[in-house]
């Protein structure tokens, strides 16, 4: 097993399709699937292209902020394990209810040790990537009923700040910070 944090790549299209299909089968909605459809390979290729395109804030639509996406992959098996998305900037709404870092794990890889490695690698990327270096601390949130994410975040020594109710999303969000 060779774990790497990479930008989304067409080299992992089959594994990505398998993971997206599994999320669809489990009725779990990732942020890039607002219509909750079963993706074709062509739509996944478009998603991969969009992740690169939306890294630049000047290309990002008004309703969306720029973000940088990485995949944790097993390069020997050509398998997608985790997706992590880092936003270099937050507007007021995102600062209150969302995050600088968002992550999702393949349903096939849950309850394994990858989560800690993924968050550590994300922090390393923030410290080294030119578009992210300006961050002095990073916000991570989870829904208060998501016990697994809460355990992940707290085991990585993120500092709990508070919880806030999002009327827009109808959910209570726990907010954590980590200084860089």
PyMOL commands that set and color helices and strands:
alter all, ss='L'
color gray80, all
select helices_A, chain A and resi 10-25+41-53+57-59+92-97+107-109+114-128+147-155
alter helices_A, ss='H'
color red, helices_A
select strands_A, chain A and resi 3-6+68-74+79-86+101-105+137-143+159-166+171-179
alter strands_A, ss='S'
color yellow, strands_A
deselect
rebuild
show_as cartoon
